[in-house]
């Protein structure tokens, strides 16, 4: 009971730092492919909305994973 939930959660997340780096790399590739498909899809089609939502979601994933990597680096992991 010496560690708080926040510290324990941080340790568990930082234990998976290599997987986070791989996750960022894969997500960036998917993000680039989504931007390419955005150029092909017409703006009035329903697929356009899906591609835009995909880009927004992948951008959020890159942001969260990158923030976790930076915080783990600051903690010395």
PyMOL Python script that loads the backbone (N, CA, C, O; Angstrom):
from pymol import cmd

cmd.read_pdbstr("""\
ATOM      1  N   UNK A   1       0.808  -1.180   0.000  1.00  0.00           N
ATOM      2  CA  UNK A   1       0.000   0.000   0.000  1.00  0.00           C
ATOM      3  C   UNK A   1       0.862   1.258   0.000  1.00  0.00           C
ATOM      4  O   UNK A   1       0.366   2.357   0.248  1.00  0.00           O
ATOM      5  N   UNK A   2       2.156   1.093  -0.280  1.00  0.00           N
ATOM      6  CA  UNK A   2       3.053   2.230  -0.265  1.00  0.00           C
ATOM      7  C   UNK A   2       2.987   3.078  -1.519  1.00  0.00           C
ATOM      8  O   UNK A   2       3.373   4.247  -1.493  1.00  0.00           O
ATOM      9  N   UNK A   3       2.501   2.508  -2.625  1.00  0.00           N
ATOM     10  CA  UNK A   3       2.436   3.270  -3.862  1.00  0.00           C
ATOM     11  C   UNK A   3       0.992   3.661  -4.157  1.00  0.00           C
ATOM     12  O   UNK A   3       0.053   2.934  -3.835  1.00  0.00           O
ATOM     13  N   UNK A   4       0.843   4.812  -4.768  1.00  0.00           N
ATOM     14  CA  UNK A   4      -0.490   5.258  -5.123  1.00  0.00           C
ATOM     15  C   UNK A   4      -0.915   4.622  -6.440  1.00  0.00           C
ATOM     16  O   UNK A   4      -0.107   4.037  -7.161  1.00  0.00           O
ATOM     17  N   UNK A   5      -2.180   4.751  -6.728  1.00  0.00           N
ATOM     18  CA  UNK A   5      -2.707   4.201  -7.975  1.00  0.00           C
ATOM     19  C   UNK A   5      -2.055   4.883  -9.164  1.00  0.00           C
ATOM     20  O   UNK A   5      -1.769   4.228 -10.167  1.00  0.00           O
ATOM     21  N   UNK A   6      -1.818   6.167  -9.076  1.00  0.00           N
ATOM     22  CA  UNK A   6      -1.207   6.916 -10.178  1.00  0.00           C
ATOM     23  C   UNK A   6       0.206   6.420 -10.464  1.00  0.00           C
ATOM     24  O   UNK A   6       0.587   6.260 -11.623  1.00  0.00           O
ATOM     25  N   UNK A   7       0.977   6.178  -9.420  1.00  0.00           N
ATOM     26  CA  UNK A   7       2.338   5.683  -9.607  1.00  0.00           C
ATOM     27  C   UNK A   7       2.338   4.273 -10.192  1.00  0.00           C
ATOM     28  O   UNK A   7       3.137   3.960 -11.075  1.00  0.00           O
ATOM     29  N   UNK A   8       1.448   3.433  -9.700  1.00  0.00           N
ATOM     30  CA  UNK A   8       1.370   2.057 -10.203  1.00  0.00           C
ATOM     31  C   UNK A   8       0.935   2.042 -11.664  1.00  0.00           C
ATOM     32  O   UNK A   8       1.452   1.259 -12.461  1.00  0.00           O
ATOM     33  N   UNK A   9      -0.014   2.906 -12.014  1.00  0.00           N
ATOM     34  CA  UNK A   9      -0.466   2.982 -13.399  1.00  0.00           C
ATOM     35  C   UNK A   9       0.656   3.486 -14.302  1.00  0.00           C
ATOM     36  O   UNK A   9       0.836   2.983 -15.411  1.00  0.00           O
ATOM     37  N   UNK A  10       1.401   4.469 -13.835  1.00  0.00           N
ATOM     38  CA  UNK A  10       2.534   4.983 -14.600  1.00  0.00           C
ATOM     39  C   UNK A  10       3.597   3.923 -14.828  1.00  0.00           C
ATOM     40  O   UNK A  10       4.165   3.837 -15.916  1.00  0.00           O
ATOM     41  N   UNK A  11       3.867   3.125 -13.822  1.00  0.00           N
ATOM     42  CA  UNK A  11       4.846   2.043 -13.970  1.00  0.00           C
ATOM     43  C   UNK A  11       4.381   1.006 -14.986  1.00  0.00           C
ATOM     44  O   UNK A  11       5.173   0.525 -15.797  1.00  0.00           O
ATOM     45  N   UNK A  12       3.100   0.664 -14.940  1.00  0.00           N
ATOM     46  CA  UNK A  12       2.569  -0.325 -15.879  1.00  0.00           C
ATOM     47  C   UNK A  12       2.602   0.198 -17.316  1.00  0.00           C
ATOM     48  O   UNK A  12       2.922  -0.546 -18.243  1.00  0.00           O
ATOM     49  N   UNK A  13       2.276   1.464 -17.495  1.00  0.00           N
ATOM     50  CA  UNK A  13       2.305   2.046 -18.841  1.00  0.00           C
ATOM     51  C   UNK A  13       3.740   2.122 -19.342  1.00  0.00           C
ATOM     52  O   UNK A  13       4.012   1.787 -20.495  1.00  0.00           O
ATOM     53  N   UNK A  14       4.649   2.553 -18.497  1.00  0.00           N
ATOM     54  CA  UNK A  14       6.046   2.682 -18.916  1.00  0.00           C
ATOM     55  C   UNK A  14       6.708   1.332 -19.169  1.00  0.00           C
ATOM     56  O   UNK A  14       7.709   1.254 -19.882  1.00  0.00           O
ATOM     57  N   UNK A  15       6.166   0.292 -18.599  1.00  0.00           N
ATOM     58  CA  UNK A  15       6.708  -1.039 -18.855  1.00  0.00           C
ATOM     59  C   UNK A  15       6.467  -1.457 -20.308  1.00  0.00           C
ATOM     60  O   UNK A  15       7.139  -2.353 -20.820  1.00  0.00           O
ATOM     61  N   UNK A  16       5.523  -0.815 -20.956  1.00  0.00           N
ATOM     62  CA  UNK A  16       5.182  -1.133 -22.346  1.00  0.00           C
ATOM     63  C   UNK A  16       5.638  -0.042 -23.308  1.00  0.00           C
ATOM     64  O   UNK A  16       5.016   0.158 -24.351  1.00  0.00           O
ATOM     65  N   UNK A  17       6.705   0.660 -22.975  1.00  0.00           N
ATOM     66  CA  UNK A  17       7.188   1.750 -23.825  1.00  0.00           C
ATOM     67  C   UNK A  17       7.582   1.282 -25.223  1.00  0.00           C
ATOM     68  O   UNK A  17       7.258   1.982 -26.182  1.00  0.00           O
ATOM     69  N   UNK A  18       8.260   0.146 -25.406  1.00  0.00           N
ATOM     70  CA  UNK A  18       8.575  -0.288 -26.781  1.00  0.00           C
ATOM     71  C   UNK A  18       7.321  -0.537 -27.627  1.00  0.00           C
ATOM     72  O   UNK A  18       7.308  -0.253 -28.825  1.00  0.00           O
ATOM     73  N   UNK A  19       6.284  -1.063 -27.004  1.00  0.00           N
ATOM     74  CA  UNK A  19       5.036  -1.274 -27.728  1.00  0.00           C
ATOM     75  C   UNK A  19       4.371   0.057 -28.079  1.00  0.00           C
ATOM     76  O   UNK A  19       3.731   0.173 -29.124  1.00  0.00           O
ATOM     77  N   UNK A  20       4.518   1.055 -27.217  1.00  0.00           N
ATOM     78  CA  UNK A  20       3.979   2.377 -27.514  1.00  0.00           C
ATOM     79  C   UNK A  20       4.682   3.000 -28.715  1.00  0.00           C
ATOM     80  O   UNK A  20       4.041   3.629 -29.557  1.00  0.00           O
ATOM     81  N   UNK A  21       5.995   2.827 -28.792  1.00  0.00           N
ATOM     82  CA  UNK A  21       6.749   3.357 -29.934  1.00  0.00           C
ATOM     83  C   UNK A  21       6.295   2.665 -31.218  1.00  0.00           C
ATOM     84  O   UNK A  21       6.104   3.325 -32.240  1.00  0.00           O
ATOM     85  N   UNK A  22       6.122   1.362 -31.177  1.00  0.00           N
ATOM     86  CA  UNK A  22       5.621   0.628 -32.334  1.00  0.00           C
ATOM     87  C   UNK A  22       4.207   1.090 -32.689  1.00  0.00           C
ATOM     88  O   UNK A  22       3.871   1.229 -33.865  1.00  0.00           O
ATOM     89  N   UNK A  23       3.393   1.324 -31.677  1.00  0.00           N
ATOM     90  CA  UNK A  23       2.031   1.804 -31.910  1.00  0.00           C
ATOM     91  C   UNK A  23       2.008   3.159 -32.595  1.00  0.00           C
ATOM     92  O   UNK A  23       1.172   3.398 -33.467  1.00  0.00           O
ATOM     93  N   UNK A  24       2.917   4.051 -32.213  1.00  0.00           N
ATOM     94  CA  UNK A  24       2.999   5.358 -32.867  1.00  0.00           C
ATOM     95  C   UNK A  24       3.415   5.194 -34.324  1.00  0.00           C
ATOM     96  O   UNK A  24       2.867   5.853 -35.207  1.00  0.00           O
ATOM     97  N   UNK A  25       4.367   4.331 -34.570  1.00  0.00           N
ATOM     98  CA  UNK A  25       4.833   4.123 -35.949  1.00  0.00           C
ATOM     99  C   UNK A  25       3.716   3.573 -36.833  1.00  0.00           C
ATOM    100  O   UNK A  25       3.514   4.054 -37.948  1.00  0.00           O
ATOM    101  N   UNK A  26       3.005   2.585 -36.351  1.00  0.00           N
ATOM    102  CA  UNK A  26       1.914   1.993 -37.127  1.00  0.00           C
ATOM    103  C   UNK A  26       0.799   3.018 -37.338  1.00  0.00           C
ATOM    104  O   UNK A  26       0.232   3.105 -38.427  1.00  0.00           O
ATOM    105  N   UNK A  27       0.487   3.784 -36.311  1.00  0.00           N
ATOM    106  CA  UNK A  27      -0.571   4.772 -36.415  1.00  0.00           C
ATOM    107  C   UNK A  27      -0.208   5.887 -37.386  1.00  0.00           C
ATOM    108  O   UNK A  27      -1.072   6.378 -38.111  1.00  0.00           O
ATOM    109  N   UNK A  28       1.050   6.292 -37.410  1.00  0.00           N
ATOM    110  CA  UNK A  28       1.477   7.322 -38.362  1.00  0.00           C
ATOM    111  C   UNK A  28       1.345   6.803 -39.793  1.00  0.00           C
ATOM    112  O   UNK A  28       0.926   7.546 -40.681  1.00  0.00           O
ATOM    113  N   UNK A  29       1.695   5.547 -40.024  1.00  0.00           N
ATOM    114  CA  UNK A  29       1.539   4.969 -41.364  1.00  0.00           C
ATOM    115  C   UNK A  29       0.058   4.955 -41.759  1.00  0.00           C
ATOM    116  O   UNK A  29      -0.285   5.311 -42.886  1.00  0.00           O
ATOM    117  N   UNK A  30      -0.806   4.552 -40.848  1.00  0.00           N
ATOM    118  CA  UNK A  30      -2.236   4.545 -41.141  1.00  0.00           C
ATOM    119  C   UNK A  30      -2.766   5.959 -41.366  1.00  0.00           C
ATOM    120  O   UNK A  30      -3.668   6.166 -42.178  1.00  0.00           O
ATOM    121  N   UNK A  31      -2.208   6.921 -40.652  1.00  0.00           N
ATOM    122  CA  UNK A  31      -2.608   8.316 -40.818  1.00  0.00           C
ATOM    123  C   UNK A  31      -2.221   8.831 -42.198  1.00  0.00           C
ATOM    124  O   UNK A  31      -3.003   9.531 -42.841  1.00  0.00           O
ATOM    125  N   UNK A  32      -1.032   8.495 -42.652  1.00  0.00           N
ATOM    126  CA  UNK A  32      -0.600   8.902 -43.994  1.00  0.00           C
ATOM    127  C   UNK A  32      -1.489   8.261 -45.057  1.00  0.00           C
ATOM    128  O   UNK A  32      -1.882   8.920 -46.020  1.00  0.00           O
ATOM    129  N   UNK A  33      -1.803   6.990 -44.887  1.00  0.00           N
ATOM    130  CA  UNK A  33      -2.689   6.320 -45.836  1.00  0.00           C
ATOM    131  C   UNK A  33      -4.089   6.928 -45.825  1.00  0.00           C
ATOM    132  O   UNK A  33      -4.747   6.989 -46.863  1.00  0.00           O
ATOM    133  N   UNK A  34      -4.537   7.370 -44.677  1.00  0.00           N
ATOM    134  CA  UNK A  34      -5.846   8.018 -44.595  1.00  0.00           C
ATOM    135  C   UNK A  34      -5.842   9.350 -45.326  1.00  0.00           C
ATOM    136  O   UNK A  34      -6.822   9.702 -45.984  1.00  0.00           O
ATOM    137  N   UNK A  35      -4.745  10.095 -45.217  1.00  0.00           N
ATOM    138  CA  UNK A  35      -4.658  11.358 -45.947  1.00  0.00           C
ATOM    139  C   UNK A  35      -4.637  11.116 -47.455  1.00  0.00           C
ATOM    140  O   UNK A  35      -5.220  11.891 -48.213  1.00  0.00           O
ATOM    141  N   UNK A  36      -3.979  10.059 -47.891  1.00  0.00           N
ATOM    142  CA  UNK A  36      -3.972   9.718 -49.311  1.00  0.00           C
ATOM    143  C   UNK A  36      -5.383   9.355 -49.763  1.00  0.00           C
ATOM    144  O   UNK A  36      -5.820   9.789 -50.829  1.00  0.00           O
ATOM    145  N   UNK A  37      -6.091   8.573 -48.974  1.00  0.00           N
ATOM    146  CA  UNK A  37      -7.455   8.203 -49.350  1.00  0.00           C
ATOM    147  C   UNK A  37      -8.395   9.398 -49.296  1.00  0.00           C
ATOM    148  O   UNK A  37      -9.409   9.414 -49.993  1.00  0.00           O
ATOM    149  N   UNK A  38      -8.079  10.392 -48.489  1.00  0.00           N
ATOM    150  CA  UNK A  38      -8.893  11.611 -48.432  1.00  0.00           C
ATOM    151  C   UNK A  38      -8.826  12.364 -49.759  1.00  0.00           C
ATOM    152  O   UNK A  38      -9.793  13.014 -50.154  1.00  0.00           O
ATOM    153  N   UNK A  39      -7.704  12.280 -50.439  1.00  0.00           N
ATOM    154  CA  UNK A  39      -7.560  12.934 -51.736  1.00  0.00           C
ATOM    155  C   UNK A  39      -8.354  12.228 -52.829  1.00  0.00           C
ATOM    156  O   UNK A  39      -8.725  12.848 -53.826  1.00  0.00           O
ATOM    157  N   UNK A  40      -8.613  10.948 -52.650  1.00  0.00           N
ATOM    158  CA  UNK A  40      -9.289  10.152 -53.666  1.00  0.00           C
ATOM    159  C   UNK A  40     -10.808  10.195 -53.497  1.00  0.00           C
ATOM    160  O   UNK A  40     -11.544  10.180 -54.484  1.00  0.00           O
ATOM    161  N   UNK A  41     -11.270  10.248 -52.269  1.00  0.00           N
ATOM    162  CA  UNK A  41     -12.698  10.171 -51.980  1.00  0.00           C
ATOM    163  C   UNK A  41     -13.348  11.534 -52.234  1.00  0.00           C
ATOM    164  O   UNK A  41     -12.783  12.577 -51.905  1.00  0.00           O
ATOM    165  N   UNK A  42     -14.522  11.502 -52.814  1.00  0.00           N
ATOM    166  CA  UNK A  42     -15.256  12.743 -53.066  1.00  0.00           C
ATOM    167  C   UNK A  42     -15.840  13.316 -51.792  1.00  0.00           C
ATOM    168  O   UNK A  42     -16.271  12.561 -50.921  1.00  0.00           O
ATOM    169  N   UNK A  43     -15.866  14.649 -51.661  1.00  0.00           N
ATOM    170  CA  UNK A  43     -16.345  15.280 -50.431  1.00  0.00           C
ATOM    171  C   UNK A  43     -17.821  15.047 -50.125  1.00  0.00           C
ATOM    172  O   UNK A  43     -18.242  15.215 -48.981  1.00  0.00           O
ATOM    173  N   UNK A  44     -18.595  14.674 -51.098  1.00  0.00           N
ATOM    174  CA  UNK A  44     -20.031  14.493 -50.849  1.00  0.00           C
ATOM    175  C   UNK A  44     -20.403  13.042 -50.537  1.00  0.00           C
ATOM    176  O   UNK A  44     -21.573  12.747 -50.295  1.00  0.00           O
ATOM    177  N   UNK A  45     -19.443  12.152 -50.538  1.00  0.00           N
ATOM    178  CA  UNK A  45     -19.755  10.741 -50.296  1.00  0.00           C
ATOM    179  C   UNK A  45     -19.714  10.417 -48.805  1.00  0.00           C
ATOM    180  O   UNK A  45     -19.028  11.093 -48.039  1.00  0.00           O
ATOM    181  N   UNK A  46     -20.442   9.391 -48.397  1.00  0.00           N
ATOM    182  CA  UNK A  46     -20.401   8.970 -46.985  1.00  0.00           C
ATOM    183  C   UNK A  46     -19.018   8.469 -46.566  1.00  0.00           C
ATOM    184  O   UNK A  46     -18.658   8.544 -45.391  1.00  0.00           O
ATOM    185  N   UNK A  47     -18.260   7.970 -47.507  1.00  0.00           N
ATOM    186  CA  UNK A  47     -16.916   7.489 -47.203  1.00  0.00           C
ATOM    187  C   UNK A  47     -16.023   8.627 -46.735  1.00  0.00           C
ATOM    188  O   UNK A  47     -15.111   8.416 -45.936  1.00  0.00           O
ATOM    189  N   UNK A  48     -16.277   9.821 -47.224  1.00  0.00           N
ATOM    190  CA  UNK A  48     -15.501  11.001 -46.832  1.00  0.00           C
ATOM    191  C   UNK A  48     -15.605  11.236 -45.323  1.00  0.00           C
ATOM    192  O   UNK A  48     -14.613  11.543 -44.662  1.00  0.00           O
ATOM    193  N   UNK A  49     -16.814  11.088 -44.794  1.00  0.00           N
ATOM    194  CA  UNK A  49     -17.019  11.275 -43.350  1.00  0.00           C
ATOM    195  C   UNK A  49     -16.241  10.225 -42.565  1.00  0.00           C
ATOM    196  O   UNK A  49     -15.638  10.536 -41.538  1.00  0.00           O
ATOM    197  N   UNK A  50     -16.253   9.008 -43.034  1.00  0.00           N
ATOM    198  CA  UNK A  50     -15.534   7.931 -42.355  1.00  0.00           C
ATOM    199  C   UNK A  50     -14.033   8.196 -42.366  1.00  0.00           C
ATOM    200  O   UNK A  50     -13.354   7.984 -41.361  1.00  0.00           O
ATOM    201  N   UNK A  51     -13.517   8.661 -43.501  1.00  0.00           N
ATOM    202  CA  UNK A  51     -12.085   8.947 -43.601  1.00  0.00           C
ATOM    203  C   UNK A  51     -11.707  10.095 -42.671  1.00  0.00           C
ATOM    204  O   UNK A  51     -10.667  10.042 -42.015  1.00  0.00           O
ATOM    205  N   UNK A  52     -12.538  11.128 -42.608  1.00  0.00           N
ATOM    206  CA  UNK A  52     -12.254  12.260 -41.715  1.00  0.00           C
ATOM    207  C   UNK A  52     -12.279  11.805 -40.257  1.00  0.00           C
ATOM    208  O   UNK A  52     -11.408  12.188 -39.475  1.00  0.00           O
ATOM    209  N   UNK A  53     -13.259  10.999 -39.888  1.00  0.00           N
ATOM    210  CA  UNK A  53     -13.304  10.475 -38.517  1.00  0.00           C
ATOM    211  C   UNK A  53     -12.101   9.578 -38.228  1.00  0.00           C
ATOM    212  O   UNK A  53     -11.579   9.571 -37.114  1.00  0.00           O
ATOM    213  N   UNK A  54     -11.675   8.838 -39.220  1.00  0.00           N
ATOM    214  CA  UNK A  54     -10.488   8.001 -39.075  1.00  0.00           C
ATOM    215  C   UNK A  54      -9.256   8.867 -38.821  1.00  0.00           C
ATOM    216  O   UNK A  54      -8.432   8.538 -37.966  1.00  0.00           O
ATOM    217  N   UNK A  55      -9.128   9.956 -39.549  1.00  0.00           N
ATOM    218  CA  UNK A  55      -7.986  10.856 -39.365  1.00  0.00           C
ATOM    219  C   UNK A  55      -8.017  11.480 -37.978  1.00  0.00           C
ATOM    220  O   UNK A  55      -6.984  11.580 -37.316  1.00  0.00           O
ATOM    221  N   UNK A  56      -9.193  11.899 -37.537  1.00  0.00           N
ATOM    222  CA  UNK A  56      -9.307  12.495 -36.192  1.00  0.00           C
ATOM    223  C   UNK A  56      -8.951  11.473 -35.117  1.00  0.00           C
ATOM    224  O   UNK A  56      -8.216  11.784 -34.179  1.00  0.00           O
ATOM    225  N   UNK A  57      -9.466  10.267 -35.252  1.00  0.00           N
ATOM    226  CA  UNK A  57      -9.195   9.224 -34.254  1.00  0.00           C
ATOM    227  C   UNK A  57      -7.713   8.849 -34.226  1.00  0.00           C
ATOM    228  O   UNK A  57      -7.118   8.727 -33.156  1.00  0.00           O
ATOM    229  N   UNK A  58      -7.126   8.670 -35.398  1.00  0.00           N
ATOM    230  CA  UNK A  58      -5.709   8.310 -35.443  1.00  0.00           C
ATOM    231  C   UNK A  58      -4.826   9.437 -34.904  1.00  0.00           C
ATOM    232  O   UNK A  58      -3.796   9.173 -34.283  1.00  0.00           O
ATOM    233  N   UNK A  59      -5.217  10.675 -35.134  1.00  0.00           N
ATOM    234  CA  UNK A  59      -4.462  11.801 -34.585  1.00  0.00           C
ATOM    235  C   UNK A  59      -4.512  11.802 -33.057  1.00  0.00           C
ATOM    236  O   UNK A  59      -3.513  12.088 -32.398  1.00  0.00           O
ATOM    237  N   UNK A  60      -5.670  11.485 -32.506  1.00  0.00           N
ATOM    238  CA  UNK A  60      -5.795  11.397 -31.045  1.00  0.00           C
ATOM    239  C   UNK A  60      -4.937  10.255 -30.489  1.00  0.00           C
ATOM    240  O   UNK A  60      -4.304  10.403 -29.443  1.00  0.00           O
ATOM    241  N   UNK A  61      -4.918   9.137 -31.179  1.00  0.00           N
ATOM    242  CA  UNK A  61      -4.107   7.990 -30.730  1.00  0.00           C
ATOM    243  C   UNK A  61      -2.625   8.352 -30.745  1.00  0.00           C
ATOM    244  O   UNK A  61      -1.895   8.036 -29.806  1.00  0.00           O
ATOM    245  N   UNK A  62      -2.183   9.018 -31.815  1.00  0.00           N
ATOM    246  CA  UNK A  62      -0.777   9.440 -31.887  1.00  0.00           C
ATOM    247  C   UNK A  62      -0.465  10.399 -30.743  1.00  0.00           C
ATOM    248  O   UNK A  62       0.596  10.306 -30.127  1.00  0.00           O
ATOM    249  N   UNK A  63      -1.377  11.313 -30.459  1.00  0.00           N
ATOM    250  CA  UNK A  63      -1.160  12.262 -29.370  1.00  0.00           C
ATOM    251  C   UNK A  63      -1.052  11.591 -28.010  1.00  0.00           C
ATOM    252  O   UNK A  63      -0.165  11.915 -27.220  1.00  0.00           O
ATOM    253  N   UNK A  64      -1.943  10.668 -27.741  1.00  0.00           N
ATOM    254  CA  UNK A  64      -1.942   9.987 -26.433  1.00  0.00           C
ATOM    255  C   UNK A  64      -0.709   9.102 -26.288  1.00  0.00           C
ATOM    256  O   UNK A  64      -0.053   9.120 -25.247  1.00  0.00           O
ATOM    257  N   UNK A  65      -0.389   8.328 -27.323  1.00  0.00           N
ATOM    258  CA  UNK A  65       0.791   7.470 -27.255  1.00  0.00           C
ATOM    259  C   UNK A  65       2.068   8.289 -27.140  1.00  0.00           C
ATOM    260  O   UNK A  65       2.971   7.928 -26.385  1.00  0.00           O
ATOM    261  N   UNK A  66       2.148   9.386 -27.880  1.00  0.00           N
ATOM    262  CA  UNK A  66       3.340  10.241 -27.805  1.00  0.00           C
ATOM    263  C   UNK A  66       3.480  10.874 -26.424  1.00  0.00           C
ATOM    264  O   UNK A  66       4.584  10.968 -25.887  1.00  0.00           O
ATOM    265  N   UNK A  67       2.368  11.303 -25.856  1.00  0.00           N
ATOM    266  CA  UNK A  67       2.409  11.873 -24.506  1.00  0.00           C
ATOM    267  C   UNK A  67       2.882  10.832 -23.495  1.00  0.00           C
ATOM    268  O   UNK A  67       3.655  11.147 -22.591  1.00  0.00           O
ATOM    269  N   UNK A  68       2.421   9.603 -23.647  1.00  0.00           N
ATOM    270  CA  UNK A  68       2.857   8.536 -22.740  1.00  0.00           C
ATOM    271  C   UNK A  68       4.346   8.262 -22.894  1.00  0.00           C
ATOM    272  O   UNK A  68       5.039   8.030 -21.904  1.00  0.00           O
ATOM    273  N   UNK A  69       4.843   8.287 -24.124  1.00  0.00           N
ATOM    274  CA  UNK A  69       6.272   8.057 -24.355  1.00  0.00           C
ATOM    275  C   UNK A  69       7.095   9.179 -23.736  1.00  0.00           C
ATOM    276  O   UNK A  69       8.124   8.920 -23.111  1.00  0.00           O
ATOM    277  N   UNK A  70       6.656  10.417 -23.901  1.00  0.00           N
ATOM    278  CA  UNK A  70       7.380  11.561 -23.329  1.00  0.00           C
ATOM    279  C   UNK A  70       7.377  11.491 -21.811  1.00  0.00           C
ATOM    280  O   UNK A  70       8.407  11.723 -21.179  1.00  0.00           O
ATOM    281  N   UNK A  71       6.243  11.177 -21.225  1.00  0.00           N
ATOM    282  CA  UNK A  71       6.182  11.082 -19.761  1.00  0.00           C
ATOM    283  C   UNK A  71       7.051   9.951 -19.231  1.00  0.00           C
ATOM    284  O   UNK A  71       7.675  10.084 -18.179  1.00  0.00           O
ATOM    285  N   UNK A  72       7.091   8.846 -19.954  1.00  0.00           N
ATOM    286  CA  UNK A  72       7.950   7.732 -19.523  1.00  0.00           C
ATOM    287  C   UNK A  72       9.421   8.106 -19.650  1.00  0.00           C
ATOM    288  O   UNK A  72      10.242   7.712 -18.821  1.00  0.00           O
ATOM    289  N   UNK A  73       9.747   8.857 -20.676  1.00  0.00           N
ATOM    290  CA  UNK A  73      11.149   9.300 -20.845  1.00  0.00           C
ATOM    291  C   UNK A  73      11.543  10.252 -19.721  1.00  0.00           C
ATOM    292  O   UNK A  73      12.668  10.195 -19.223  1.00  0.00           O
ATOM    293  N   UNK A  74      10.639  11.113 -19.327  1.00  0.00           N
ATOM    294  CA  UNK A  74      10.924  12.036 -18.225  1.00  0.00           C
ATOM    295  C   UNK A  74      11.080  11.316 -16.894  1.00  0.00           C
ATOM    296  O   UNK A  74      11.813  11.767 -16.014  1.00  0.00           O
ATOM    297  N   UNK A  75      10.386  10.194 -16.755  1.00  0.00           N
ATOM    298  CA  UNK A  75      10.486   9.424 -15.517  1.00  0.00           C
ATOM    299  C   UNK A  75      11.737   8.553 -15.494  1.00  0.00           C
ATOM    300  O   UNK A  75      12.054   7.946 -14.471  1.00  0.00           O
ATOM    301  N   UNK A  76      12.448   8.489 -16.618  1.00  0.00           N
ATOM    302  CA  UNK A  76      13.680   7.723 -16.663  1.00  0.00           C
ATOM    303  C   UNK A  76      13.521   6.289 -17.104  1.00  0.00           C
ATOM    304  O   UNK A  76      14.374   5.452 -16.808  1.00  0.00           O
ATOM    305  N   UNK A  77      12.452   5.988 -17.801  1.00  0.00           N
ATOM    306  CA  UNK A  77      12.216   4.619 -18.280  1.00  0.00           C
ATOM    307  C   UNK A  77      12.628   4.493 -19.704  1.00  0.00           C
ATOM    308  O   UNK A  77      12.507   3.417 -20.289  1.00  0.00           O
TER     309      UNK A  77
END
""", "prot")
cmd.dss("prot")
cmd.show_as("cartoon", "prot")
cmd.util.cbc("prot")
cmd.orient("prot")
